[in-house]
Amino acid sequence: MQSDLNPIFHLMNIDKLQNRKNKLVKALIASAASLIDISEEDVLYDTFYLASRETFTYAVLFDESLNSLPIREQAITHLKNKWKSWESTGILAHDIWSWQSFTMEQKAIIHNIWTLVIPVKGLTHPFDGLFDATHRNMKAKMEMNDKVVTCIDAYCQQANDKEAYDELVRQWHDRFDREVIKSIEISPLLKHIVPFAEKLNQFTNIRSWRAFLQQRMKINATKGSLEQQSMVNNEPPTENNASLQDEPASPDQIQVEIGNMTAEPVKFKCVEILEMTVQILNLFHKKLQDICASRQKNSIEDIIRIFPDIQQAENDLNQLQSLLDPLALPQLLSIVSFCKNSSRVHRICKGLSFLNKAVSANIDSTLLDSVCAINKKTSGDECALTYEKYRDKIEKPLSDDMLTLFSYYSSGSDLFEFLGSLSNDDVYNLQEAVNDWEETLVSTNIVFEFATVKNFVDRAYNTIKVKHQELKNTPLQLNDIVTGFATIWKNEQFKDLLTYLESSSLALSSIKRIHLELVDKEQSKRRRIAD
């Protein structure tokens, strides 16, 4: 509107400067305005899509130079017609998305404009009321669309009529681009999918459920083919081609059944697949209930068999809470957590057992032995009780770095025994000798890191020894050992200790070889001197 090339703009400025009393200017403005055909589309863009106080329509509606002219009535009529259309016919999705994207300032301008044709009653502007209600309606329909699409994509990939459903979804989705929201209704076929989606979608990404479902569906499809063959051949159903019973089979049994199937799997319709999926979900639910009920006496092996990936079992259990006994969930989470971390837990406990002897401590060896004794045949109750006791006494109070250090005392016990056998002179000689050794065998950096580990261990042991003396030779507790290590670990030179432990463990055989050759040389030298 405010353009140097716009004659009406110049006339309006002159009219304003002359206090709107110049009749000639007014006549010129009226004449120019009469030549303008203001369409409903122009009004809609100026008052909604690109609403601002700088548009021509805004000037027509509110500027004193124009608001008494017939063109204003034209604009008002267009506004009334559009509002009536929105109220009676409905609003397009595009208009709703535009409304949702507007800033507060843009919405304030729109309110100001449309209040000219919409009576405002109460705190909520009618414009907000209509558009927000339509947005909720659209959102509900889009969510229904997403539910259906998720369900079909997750469970009906092999359906023989999936393409037909995909086409229905596409057509329904396309309607949002061209039809008003209130007229868009889901087709009966897609609506029939909604109850399945509401029941099944929540389990879509749970690995144990997907594995269970895949196994059962494969058997269903293959047995369906066998039944069809029997009907064609007028054969009675046999044990091998009978329908699946409600009692869920174990994964091993299922694999045997699948291996015995030779017929080409039959394909089902989408609704048939979803009906079978719900039935299989009921079997899965029953299996989970059985696990919950027998978790205390059943072995770990039996409990975790339902989880194809133990690394994801905790996540599965948390997502399956609606199907689980809430009283059983904590114990099941404890069991799968142990199974997931069993290797590390065993290393930590074995490392602490090694330290227990090395520094004459009084760490609960019974607990350490009990944890290390847990295996796949251990009962769920014993596993959970022992593991939680371990977590309370060892894992939770200690940092992850400290636990990793203790784990090295198990996997790298040879390293610590070797470190204990070396004097400071031995380590110095190693550092001197490695400069003349083959670089491919062991590098100077590795020996430096090895020496740093030796320094750390010696200083930590000395600190622990002093603490032992302060306690007047009463047994050291785990906290005393942790404090001893932590005190020395604060030193900047040990910030990469865990990395050095790893490199030293990997290079231990080479370092031992160098040390042995140094010892042999020293002994040979002494023998020559003695001779």
C-alpha positions in Angstrom: 0.0 0.0 0.0 2.7 2.5 1.1 4.5 2.7 -2.3 5.8 5.8 -4.0 4.2 4.5 -7.2 0.7 4.2 -5.7 -1.3 7.4 -6.5 -3.9 6.7 -3.9 -1.1 6.6 -1.3 0.0 10.1 -2.3 -3.6 11.4 -2.3 -4.2 9.9 1.2 -1.1 11.7 2.5 -2.3 15.0 1.0 -5.7 14.4 2.5 -4.2 13.8 5.9 -2.0 16.9 5.6 -5.0 19.0 4.8 -7.0 17.6 7.7 -9.3 15.8 5.2 -11.1 19.0 4.3 -10.0 19.3 0.7 -13.0 18.3 -1.4 -11.0 18.0 -4.6 -8.6 15.5 -3.0 -11.5 13.5 -1.6 -13.1 13.4 -5.0 -9.9 12.2 -6.5 -9.6 9.5 -3.9 -13.1 8.4 -4.4 -12.6 8.4 -8.2 -9.5 6.3 -7.9 -11.0 3.9 -5.5 -14.0 3.3 -7.8 -11.7 2.0 -10.4 -10.4 -0.7 -8.1 -12.2 -4.1 -8.1 -11.4 -5.6 -4.7 -12.1 -9.3 -4.8 -12.8 -11.8 -2.0 -9.5 -13.4 -2.7 -7.7 -10.0 -2.3 -9.6 -9.4 1.0 -8.8 -12.8 2.3 -5.0 -12.4 1.7 -4.9 -8.9 3.2 -7.0 -9.9 6.3 -5.8 -13.4 6.9 -3.0 -15.0 5.0 -0.8 -11.9 4.9 -2.6 -9.8 7.4 -0.8 -6.5 8.4 -1.6 -2.9 9.0 0.1 -2.0 5.7 -2.3 -3.7 3.3 -4.7 -1.9 1.0 -7.7 -3.7 2.6 -6.6 -2.6 6.0 -6.5 1.0 4.8 -9.9 0.6 3.2 -11.4 -0.7 6.5 -9.7 1.7 8.9 -8.2 4.8 7.2 -10.5 7.9 7.3 -9.7 8.7 3.7 -11.2 5.5 2.5 -13.6 4.1 5.1 -16.6 6.1 4.0 -16.3 4.9 0.4 -18.3 2.1 -1.3 -15.2 0.0 -1.6 -15.2 -0.4 2.2 -18.7 -2.0 2.0 -17.4 -4.3 -0.7 -14.6 -5.4 1.7 -17.0 -5.8 4.6 -19.3 -7.9 2.4 -16.5 -10.2 1.4 -15.5 -10.6 5.1 -19.1 -11.5 6.1 -19.4 -14.0 3.3 -16.1 -15.7 4.1 -17.0 -15.9 7.8 -20.4 -17.3 7.0 -18.7 -19.9 4.7 -16.2 -20.9 7.4 -19.0 -21.2 10.0 -21.5 -23.2 7.8 -19.3 -25.1 5.3 -16.1 -25.4 7.3 -12.4 -24.5 7.1 -9.7 -26.0 5.0 -6.7 -27.7 6.6 -4.4 -25.1 4.9 -6.2 -22.3 6.6 -5.9 -24.1 10.0 -2.2 -24.6 9.5 -1.8 -20.9 8.5 -3.7 -19.8 11.7 -1.5 -22.1 13.9 1.7 -20.5 12.4 0.7 -16.9 13.0 2.5 -14.8 15.7 0.5 -13.2 18.5 0.9 -9.8 16.7 -0.5 -11.3 13.5 -3.5 -12.8 15.3 -4.1 -9.5 17.1 -4.3 -7.8 13.6 -6.7 -10.5 12.4 -8.9 -10.1 15.5 -9.0 -6.3 14.9 -10.1 -6.7 11.3 -12.7 -9.5 11.7 -14.3 -7.9 14.8 -15.9 -5.6 12.2 -18.1 -8.4 11.1 -18.0 -10.8 14.1 -19.7 -9.8 17.3 -17.4 -10.5 20.2 -19.0 -11.9 23.4 -17.0 -13.2 26.3 -13.3 -13.6 26.7 -12.7 -15.8 23.7 -12.8 -14.2 20.3 -15.1 -16.1 17.9 -12.3 -16.4 15.4 -10.2 -18.2 18.0 -13.1 -20.4 19.0 -14.0 -21.5 15.5 -10.4 -22.1 14.3 -9.2 -23.8 17.5 -12.2 -26.1 17.5 -11.6 -27.0 13.9 -7.9 -27.5 14.7 -8.8 -30.0 17.4 -11.1 -31.8 15.0 -8.4 -31.9 12.3 -5.8 -33.1 14.9 -8.1 -35.9 16.0 -8.6 -37.0 12.4 -4.9 -36.8 11.6 -4.1 -38.8 14.7 -6.6 -41.4 13.6 -4.9 -41.4 10.2 -1.5 -42.0 11.9 -2.9 -44.8 14.0 -4.2 -46.6 11.0 -1.1 -46.1 9.0 1.1 -47.3 11.9 -1.0 -50.4 12.4 -1.1 -51.4 8.8 2.6 -50.7 8.2 3.6 -52.5 11.4 1.4 -55.6 11.1 0.1 -56.0 7.6 3.1 -55.8 5.3 2.4 -59.3 4.0 -1.4 -58.8 3.6 -2.7 -59.6 0.2 -4.8 -56.5 0.2 -2.3 -54.0 1.7 -2.1 -52.0 -1.5 -5.9 -51.4 -1.4 -5.6 -50.1 2.2 -2.6 -48.0 1.2 -4.7 -46.4 -1.6 -7.6 -45.7 0.9 -5.1 -44.0 3.2 -3.7 -42.0 0.4 -7.1 -40.9 -0.8 -8.1 -39.9 2.7 -4.9 -38.0 3.3 -5.3 -36.2 -0.1 -8.7 -34.9 1.0 -7.0 -32.8 3.7 -5.4 -30.8 0.8 -8.7 -29.9 -0.9 -11.7 -30.4 1.4 -12.9 -28.6 4.5 -12.1 -30.5 7.7 -15.7 -31.1 8.9 -16.5 -33.0 5.7 -13.6 -35.4 5.9 -14.6 -38.7 7.4 -12.7 -41.9 7.6 -13.8 -44.7 5.3 -15.6 -47.6 6.9 -12.8 -50.0 5.9 -10.2 -47.8 7.6 -12.4 -47.2 10.6 -12.5 -50.9 11.1 -8.8 -50.8 11.6 -8.9 -48.3 14.4 -9.8 -50.7 17.3 -6.9 -52.9 16.3 -4.6 -50.0 16.1 -5.6 -48.8 19.6 -4.8 -52.3 21.0 -1.7 -53.1 19.0 0.2 -49.9 18.2 1.6 -49.5 21.7 3.6 -52.7 21.3 4.9 -52.0 17.8 8.5 -51.5 18.8 8.9 -54.1 21.5 11.4 -56.7 20.3 10.2 -59.6 22.4 6.6 -59.1 21.2 7.7 -58.7 17.6 9.8 -61.9 17.7 6.9 -63.8 19.4 4.5 -62.5 16.8 6.7 -63.3 13.9 7.2 -66.9 15.0 3.5 -67.5 15.6 2.4 -65.8 12.3 4.9 -67.9 10.3 3.4 -71.1 11.8 -0.2 -69.8 11.2 0.6 -69.0 7.5 2.3 -72.3 6.9 -0.4 -74.3 8.6 -3.0 -72.4 6.7 -1.4 -73.7 3.5 -1.4 -77.2 4.8 -5.1 -77.0 5.7 -5.9 -75.8 2.2 -4.0 -78.7 0.8 -5.9 -81.1 3.0 -9.2 -79.7 1.9 -8.3 -80.0 -1.7 -7.2 -83.6 -1.2 -10.2 -84.4 1.1 -7.8 -85.3 3.9 -8.7 -85.0 7.5 -6.6 -82.5 9.6 -3.6 -84.1 11.1 -1.6 -83.3 14.2 0.9 -81.5 12.0 -1.6 -79.3 10.1 -4.1 -78.7 12.9 -4.7 -75.1 13.9 -2.6 -73.5 16.6 -3.7 -74.2 20.1 -3.9 -71.4 22.7 -1.0 -72.8 24.7 2.1 -70.8 23.6 5.1 -72.9 22.5 8.6 -72.2 23.4 11.0 -70.6 20.8 12.7 -73.9 20.4 9.5 -75.7 19.8 8.4 -73.1 17.3 11.6 -73.4 15.4 11.1 -77.1 15.2 7.6 -76.6 13.9 8.7 -74.1 11.4 11.5 -76.4 10.2 9.0 -79.2 9.6 6.8 -77.0 7.4 7.2 -77.5 3.7 4.1 -75.8 2.2 4.2 -72.3 0.8 2.9 -69.9 3.5 -0.6 -68.6 2.7 -1.2 -64.9 2.6 -4.1 -63.4 4.6 -6.1 -60.2 4.3 -5.3 -57.3 6.5 -8.2 -57.7 8.9 -7.5 -61.4 9.2 -3.9 -60.7 10.1 -4.9 -58.2 12.7 -7.5 -60.6 14.2 -4.8 -63.2 14.4 -2.4 -60.7 15.9 -4.8 -59.8 18.7 -5.2 -63.5 19.4 -1.4 -63.9 19.5 -1.1 -60.9 21.7 -3.4 -62.7 24.2 -1.1 -65.7 24.1 1.9 -63.3 24.6 0.0 -61.7 27.5 -0.6 -65.2 29.0 3.0 -66.1 28.6 4.0 -62.9 30.5 1.5 -63.6 33.2 3.0 -67.1 33.6 6.5 -65.6 33.9 5.3 -63.1 36.5 3.6 -65.9 38.5 6.5 -68.3 38.4 9.4 -65.8 38.5 10.6 -66.8 41.9 11.0 -70.5 41.3 11.7 -70.6 37.6 15.3 -70.4 36.4 16.8 -67.3 34.8 17.0 -69.2 31.6 13.3 -69.8 31.5 12.5 -66.2 32.5 14.6 -64.5 29.8 13.8 -67.0 27.0 11.0 -64.7 25.8 13.5 -61.9 25.2 15.5 -62.4 21.9 17.9 -59.5 22.7 18.8 -59.3 26.4 20.3 -55.8 25.8 16.8 -54.6 25.0 14.9 -56.6 27.7 14.7 -53.8 30.2 13.3 -51.5 27.6 10.8 -54.2 26.6 9.6 -54.7 30.2 9.1 -51.0 30.7 7.0 -50.8 27.6 5.0 -54.0 28.6 4.0 -52.7 32.0 0.3 -52.8 31.0 0.6 -56.6 30.5 2.6 -57.3 33.6 1.9 -57.8 37.3 3.1 -54.6 38.9 4.4 -56.5 41.9 6.6 -58.7 39.6 8.0 -55.9 37.5 10.8 -54.8 39.9 12.1 -58.3 40.2 11.9 -59.0 36.5 13.8 -55.8 35.8 16.5 -56.8 38.3 16.8 -60.2 36.6 17.2 -58.9 33.1 19.5 -56.2 34.3 21.8 -58.8 35.8 21.7 -60.9 32.6 22.5 -57.9 30.5 25.5 -56.9 32.7 26.5 -60.3 34.1 30.0 -60.3 32.5 30.9 -57.0 34.0 29.3 -57.8 37.4 31.2 -61.0 37.6 34.5 -59.3 36.7 33.9 -56.6 39.4 33.2 -59.3 42.1 36.2 -61.4 41.1 38.3 -58.3 41.1 37.2 -57.4 44.6 37.9 -60.9 45.7 41.4 -60.5 44.4 41.8 -57.2 46.2 40.3 -58.7 49.4 43.3 -61.0 49.6 45.9 -58.5 48.3 45.3 -55.8 50.9 43.9 -58.0 53.7 40.4 -56.4 53.6 37.1 -57.6 55.0 34.9 -57.2 52.0 31.8 -59.5 52.1 33.3 -62.5 50.4 30.0 -64.4 50.8 28.2 -61.8 48.7 31.0 -61.8 46.1 30.9 -65.6 45.8 27.1 -65.6 45.6 27.1 -63.1 42.7 29.7 -65.1 40.9 27.8 -68.3 41.4 24.7 -67.0 39.6 24.2 -68.8 36.3 21.3 -69.6 33.9 20.0 -72.3 36.2 19.7 -70.0 39.2 16.2 -69.2 40.3 14.7 -65.8 39.6 14.2 -65.1 43.2 17.8 -65.9 44.2 19.1 -63.9 41.3 17.1 -60.8 42.1 17.8 -60.9 45.8 21.6 -61.4 45.3 21.9 -58.9 42.5 20.0 -56.2 44.4 22.2 -56.8 47.5 25.2 -56.4 45.2 23.8 -53.2 43.7 23.0 -51.7 47.1 26.4 -52.5 48.7 28.8 -52.2 45.7 27.4 -50.8 42.5 25.3 -47.8 43.7 27.8 -46.4 46.2 30.7 -46.5 43.8 31.5 -44.5 40.7 31.5 -46.2 37.3 35.3 -45.6 37.0 36.0 -47.2 40.3 33.9 -50.3 39.3 35.8 -50.5 36.0 39.1 -50.4 38.0 38.0 -53.2 40.2 36.9 -55.2 37.1 40.5 -55.0 35.8 41.6 -56.8 38.9 39.7 -59.8 37.6 40.4 -59.7 33.9 43.9 -58.3 34.5 44.9 -60.2 37.6 48.1 -61.3 35.9 48.9 -57.7 35.3 48.6 -56.7 39.0 50.5 -59.8 40.1 53.3 -58.9 37.8 53.2 -55.2 38.9 53.5 -56.4 42.5 56.6 -58.5 41.6 58.5 -55.5 40.1 60.7 -53.0 42.0 61.0 -49.4 41.0 64.4 -50.2 39.5 62.8 -52.9 37.4 60.4 -50.4 35.9 63.2 -47.9 35.3 65.2 -50.6 33.5 62.2 -51.4 31.4 61.9 -47.8 30.3 65.5 -47.6 29.5 65.6 -50.9 27.6 62.5 -50.3 25.5 64.3 -47.5 23.5 66.6 -50.2 22.1 63.7 -52.8 21.5 61.8 -53.3 18.4 59.1 -50.7 18.1 56.6 -53.3 16.7 56.9 -55.3 19.9 56.1 -52.6 22.4 56.4 -48.9 22.2 57.9 -46.4 24.6 54.5 -44.9 25.2 53.1 -48.3 26.3 55.9 -48.8 28.8 55.4 -45.2 30.1 51.7 -46.1 30.6 52.7 -49.3 32.3 55.0 -47.4 34.6 52.2 -45.0 35.4 49.9 -47.9 36.4 52.7 -49.3 38.6 53.1 -45.9 40.2 49.4 -45.6 40.9 49.0 -49.1 42.3 52.0 -48.7 44.6 50.9 -45.3 45.9 47.3 -46.5 46.4 48.4 -49.6 48.3 50.7 -47.5 50.5 47.7 -45.2 51.3 45.6 -48.2 52.1 48.4 -49.6 54.3 48.6 -46.4 56.2 44.9 -46.5 56.8 45.2 -50.1 58.0 47.8 -49.0 60.5 45.5 -46.2 61.7 42.8 -48.7 62.3 45.3 -50.6 64.5 45.3 -53.6 62.1 41.5 -54.1 62.3 40.2 -55.3 58.9 39.8 -52.8 56.1 36.3 -52.2 54.7 35.4 -51.7 51.1 35.0 -47.9 51.7 38.6 -47.8 53.0 39.9 -49.4 49.8 37.8 -47.1 47.6 39.0 -44.0 49.5 42.6 -45.1 49.1 42.3 -45.5 45.4 40.2 -42.3 45.0 42.7 -40.2 46.9 45.6 -41.1 44.6 43.4 -41.0 41.5 42.8 -37.3 42.0 46.4 -36.7 40.8 46.4 -35.2 37.3 49.0 -37.8 36.1 46.4 -40.6 36.6 43.5 -39.0 34.7 43.9 -41.6 31.9 44.5 -44.5 34.2 41.8 -46.7 32.7 43.2 -46.2 29.2 46.6 -47.1 30.6 45.3 -50.2 32.2 43.8 -51.4 29.0 47.0 -50.8 27.0 49.2 -52.4 29.7 46.9 -55.5 29.8 47.2 -55.9 26.1 50.9 -55.5 26.0 51.6 -57.6 29.2 53.2 -60.6 27.4 55.6 -58.3 25.5 56.5 -56.4 28.6 57.1 -59.7 30.5 59.4 -60.8 27.7 61.5 -57.7 27.8 61.7 -58.0 31.6 62.8 -61.6 31.4 65.5 -60.8 28.9 66.8 -58.0 31.2 66.8 -60.4 34.2 68.7 -63.0 32.1 71.3 -60.4 31.0 71.7 -59.3 34.6 72.2 -62.8 35.8 74.7 -63.6 33.1 76.6 -60.5 34.0 76.7 -61.5 37.6 77.9 -65.0 36.7 80.7 -63.6 34.6 81.8 -61.3 37.5 81.7 -64.3 39.9 83.8 -66.4 37.5 
